[in-house]
């Protein structure tokens, strides 16, 4: 599968956000890192090992899982998840992320941009809210401390 057209689609959308895509490229081809307010937004385009399927993923770390009040925290995450459109909150290791993933086949600029905007907007909305509620003044709960 030729990923170059999808790489170009990502870069075109990053440019539409008023950001130079060259400044956002990650360590490997198919990776980009952006900021939306206080949130980090990560974009990945890749193909399966067999090369027959490709995927677009956009995700953002939201908050580290707190050491206290975890039951209330997880309940709130589930309740937030119910209100989200086209994305979901997920747990990986010690963090909650918000992410969306889709096959590359059939994706267009508008859909990709909508996915990027949703992740950025939701992450920017919920990172501070959850951090302040469950971590307070303890900076170790912020995604930047990863």
C-alpha positions as CSV (number, residue, x, y, z in Angstrom):
1,X,0.0,0.0,0.0
2,X,1.3,3.4,-0.9
3,X,1.0,5.6,2.2
4,X,2.4,8.8,0.6
5,X,-1.0,10.2,-0.5
6,X,-2.2,9.8,3.1
7,X,0.9,11.4,4.5
8,X,0.2,14.3,2.2
9,X,-3.4,14.4,3.3
10,X,-2.3,14.7,7.0
11,X,0.2,17.4,6.1
12,X,-2.4,19.4,4.1
13,X,-4.7,19.3,7.1
14,X,-2.0,20.3,9.5
15,X,-1.3,23.2,7.2
16,X,-5.0,24.2,7.2
17,X,-4.7,24.5,11.0
18,X,-2.0,27.2,10.4
19,X,0.9,25.0,11.4
20,X,4.0,24.0,9.4
21,X,3.7,20.2,9.0
22,X,7.5,19.9,8.8
23,X,7.7,21.1,12.4
24,X,5.3,18.4,13.5
25,X,6.9,15.4,12.0
26,X,7.8,12.6,14.4
27,X,10.8,10.4,14.5
28,X,9.4,7.9,11.9
29,X,7.5,8.6,8.6
30,X,3.8,8.6,9.3
31,X,4.0,10.3,12.7
32,X,3.1,13.9,13.6
33,X,2.8,15.7,17.0
34,X,0.7,18.9,17.4
35,X,-0.6,21.1,20.2
36,X,-4.2,22.1,20.7
37,X,-4.3,24.5,23.6
38,X,-2.8,22.5,26.5
39,X,-3.2,19.1,24.8
40,X,-0.6,17.1,22.8
41,X,-2.2,15.5,19.7
42,X,-0.5,12.6,18.1
43,X,-1.2,11.5,14.5
44,X,-0.1,8.2,13.0
45,X,-0.5,6.6,9.6
46,X,0.7,3.1,9.1
47,X,0.0,-0.2,7.4
48,X,-0.2,-3.7,8.6
49,X,2.8,-6.0,8.3
50,X,1.2,-7.7,5.4
51,X,0.7,-4.3,3.8
52,X,-2.9,-4.9,2.8
53,X,-4.5,-2.5,5.3
54,X,-3.6,1.0,6.4
55,X,-4.8,3.0,9.3
56,X,-5.2,6.6,10.5
57,X,-5.0,7.2,14.2
58,X,-5.3,10.4,16.1
59,X,-4.9,10.4,19.9
60,X,-4.0,12.6,22.8
61,X,-2.9,11.9,26.4
62,X,-5.5,13.4,28.7
63,X,-4.4,12.7,32.3
64,X,-2.5,10.2,34.4
65,X,-4.6,7.8,36.4
66,X,-4.8,9.3,39.9
67,X,-3.6,7.2,43.0
68,X,-6.7,8.3,45.0
69,X,-10.4,8.3,44.1
70,X,-9.8,5.9,41.2
71,X,-13.4,4.5,41.3
72,X,-14.9,7.9,41.0
73,X,-12.3,8.8,38.3
74,X,-13.1,5.7,36.2
75,X,-16.8,6.3,36.6
76,X,-16.4,9.8,35.3
77,X,-14.3,8.6,32.4
78,X,-17.1,6.2,31.4
79,X,-19.7,8.9,31.7
80,X,-17.6,11.3,29.6
81,X,-17.1,8.5,27.0
82,X,-20.9,8.2,26.6
83,X,-21.1,11.9,25.6
84,X,-18.2,11.8,23.0
85,X,-18.8,11.6,19.3
86,X,-16.6,9.5,17.1
87,X,-13.8,9.1,19.7
88,X,-13.3,7.2,22.9
89,X,-11.3,7.5,26.1
90,X,-8.9,4.6,26.6
91,X,-6.5,3.4,29.2
92,X,-2.9,2.5,28.3
93,X,-0.4,1.9,31.1
94,X,-0.9,4.8,33.6
95,X,-2.7,7.2,31.4
96,X,-6.1,8.0,29.9
97,X,-6.0,8.9,26.3
98,X,-8.6,10.0,23.9
99,X,-8.4,8.4,20.5
100,X,-9.9,7.6,17.2
101,X,-8.8,5.1,14.6
102,X,-10.0,4.3,11.1
103,X,-9.0,2.4,8.0
104,X,-7.3,4.6,5.4
105,X,-9.4,3.2,2.5
106,X,-12.0,5.8,1.6
107,X,-10.9,8.5,4.0
108,X,-11.0,12.0,2.7
109,X,-9.7,15.4,3.8
110,X,-12.9,16.5,5.5
111,X,-13.2,13.3,7.6
112,X,-9.6,13.4,8.6
113,X,-9.8,17.0,9.6
114,X,-12.9,16.4,11.6
115,X,-11.2,13.5,13.5
116,X,-8.1,15.7,14.2
117,X,-10.3,18.6,15.4
118,X,-12.4,16.3,17.6
119,X,-9.4,14.8,19.3
120,X,-7.8,18.2,19.8
121,X,-10.9,19.9,21.1
122,X,-12.0,17.1,23.5
123,X,-8.4,16.6,24.8
124,X,-8.1,20.3,25.4
125,X,-11.4,20.4,27.2
126,X,-10.9,17.4,29.4
127,X,-7.2,17.4,30.3
128,X,-7.4,20.4,32.6
129,X,-10.9,19.5,34.0
130,X,-9.8,16.0,35.0
131,X,-6.3,17.1,36.1
132,X,-7.6,19.8,38.4
133,X,-10.3,17.6,39.8
134,X,-8.2,14.5,40.5
135,X,-4.6,15.9,40.9
136,X,-5.0,19.4,42.1
137,X,-1.5,20.9,42.7
138,X,0.4,17.7,42.0
139,X,2.0,18.2,38.6
140,X,2.9,14.5,38.2
141,X,-0.6,13.9,36.8
142,X,-0.2,16.1,33.7
143,X,0.5,14.4,30.4
144,X,3.6,16.6,30.0
145,X,5.2,14.7,32.9
146,X,5.1,11.4,30.9
